[in-house]
Amino acid sequence: MSFSREIELDGHIIDSGIVENVLDTILDMGGDFEFLVFDVGKKKTDKSYAKIKISSESSERLDGIVSRLHRHGARLVDVDEVSLVPAEGERIVPKGFYSTTNYPTEIKYGNRWIQVEKIEMDCLIVVDSHAKRAICTPMDKLSKGDLVVMGEVGVKVSPPERSREHNEFEFMGGGVSSERPTETTIAKIAREMVELHKRGGKIALVGGPAIIHTGASEACAALVREGYINVLFAGNALATHDIEYSLYGTSLGMEIKTGDLVVAGHKNHLYAISEVMRAGSIRAAVENGVVTSGIMYECIKNQVPFVLAGSIRDDGPLPDVISDARVAQDEMRKYVPDIGMVLMVATMLHSIAVGNCLPSYVRTICVDINPSTVTKLMDRGTMQAIGVVSDAGAFIPMLLRQIRLMTGQSAE
């Protein structure tokens, strides 16, 4: 006995490799397929459409195939509306709930397709039946009685596509290589940043303390001052060592300009935290003239918001650090909807954390001296990430130089 179901795909499904991935998945999972309709776009901007009949000798295997294909943007033909189940309690998910991807998502409800708001991966979809809205909801925000979307029936995702007019930079992603020409890549990133800045788009930096340790603090501060970093996500360490460098010229007790260790310099970061504590906050330390340069200084002076998320190993921490991880996550989410690009530099854990909150259409560049950082980021779902294997101390000054050259400024 054979079981079958029909799925459909549309968009730039050939250029993006979606059809190939769908067929490979069907065969790899022990199914078979037959094209019922395959309309190929004839012009560069034309989209294609395919209706495919999938068959298998096992209904369970067929369900598994259809579920896997959902992530490629496939949907069942003549799809029913979503099924909703009320949550039985706070943070208690119904069994069989739909777990979101970070792709743009719609649900069929009230006889029409509704865009899911605030999409991010590994969340639930909650439907407001009165307002006819669908909202991507983290598990810790689920309340008793919330109407939760169940399964994949009535859910449509739109994975990233590549048209025949695609931008080379945009789709050099999906991998990382130490052999990629770094200077050429940085020039492309700089061009994207300049164009996004001209359109009024927002650029976020997810930064680690290696930015300070490798001597890139001044270049990074200039990016903030010149409007190319519009929000900062970091931890206690970046802010602490940035302020340490402003006050004492050291980072972890090492003189940045010379690379020499300063006598008793290992205490400098604690002195830096103490000075901010005395002032009451980073803002107060800047306004009182205690901190007079650096990344945090430029954030305060240029009204650039920052979220400093704490960790269990923090010294101090600084008074601005949010030690409750859930509160820090919520604070980051406030800025995500406005972000058009994210630069992740030398911080694996913060990069993965922020990546988990980003929709798939946000330009994501991950810079690290260790290629495995980008691999781990992508393995955890941030498939749009472009990897640049580079030291932060080389990448950021070179990025600043390229931006200045493109905007007619002095490169120095």
Phi, psi and omega in degrees: 000137181243139178250146181214155174214156180249135177239163175225151179227146171212163182116203177274061191282344178271307181299329182276354180078012184291317179300315180300315180296321180296312182294319178299318181297315180302312182291317181298331182264012173084022179255181176226163183218159175213127177285123175266323176217137174213094178261115184264130177298136185264338179251166184303323184268354181290144175263161180248163180220138178222136170244123187235133175266123180253135180228153178202154179281351181237128178293325178294318179294321179298317178299321179295321178296312181299320179297318180294321182290337178305323181291344177266005179094005178286147176219152180291143177289144181053051186289144176281170175288162180296152174262135183242139177228132178288138177293134184282345179190171180297125179063022176250112185273141175292144179292131181092013180295159177276126178261124189286155164262181175264013177278150172308133190228142175233154173234150177267113183211136181064033177065025175208162179271130182242131177290134176279127183276150173058043186295136170205166185282158172060040176234185176251165172250121178251133182255128171268102187292334181283315182272356183055047178241150175240126188234126174291123190232119174299152183304322184286354177256004182284129180249158178301132178091350177300137180275111188257134177289133183251137176062195185252357179292128180083010179244133181233126176249154179237093180294159180304138180244162174230116177274174179290348178256027187295154176277130184301318182296318185301324185244030167271359183285193181077020179181175179215139179212135177286350181268355179293138181294107189298314184296320178295317179297315180297323178298321179292319177297316179300318180297317178298319181294318179296315180294319178295319178298319179296327181278358182083015179285161182255140178239130179253146172248126170255106192241145175252168184294344178297338175301321179281312184302326184268005175086019182262007184301315184294320178294320179294319177298323179294323177298322176293311183299324184270005171090014183258001168230120188249350174203144182240127171247122182204189177241187180300324188293313181301312182295318181297311184285332173296317179288323175302317180295321178296320185278319190236354181076012182239164170220120189055035176081003179257132176293115187296320185292326186249339184081008180272145175281134180269140178301126182062018182292343180296346179268353187298323180292331177287322174299319181298314178299318181297321179295321178290322176301317180298321180287328178112333179190168176297317179302314181296322179295324177288312183293333179273359178082013178285311178257123188239004179197171175108179183296312182294324176301312181292326176299316180293312184295330185252016176056040177266117182291151176220150175236116178255110182262129185279168175219170186291342184263005186294138166277143179093268345281182174302150183297339180276351183285133178267109185278339177277114186299323181292322178293318179298319179298316179297323180294320177296320182298335179298329186262342185302317183300336183265356187275132177257338179211146176232128171259119178252114188235113169059044174204103185291310186293317178294323179297314179295319180298313180290320178304324180293341181263355188265138168294157185293341184273359178279124177303127184229116179244122181249121183245122179203150178288342181254114182301333183294339178297315179292321179299316179294322178300314181290322179298336180265015168112348182273072188288344181279357185293137174256128184262134174235114179275103183200153173285139181301324182293338176266319186295308188294313176300323179292322177297315178299317181298316180295319179297317180294322178295320182288336182256011174076020178263169172292136181290344182274000000 
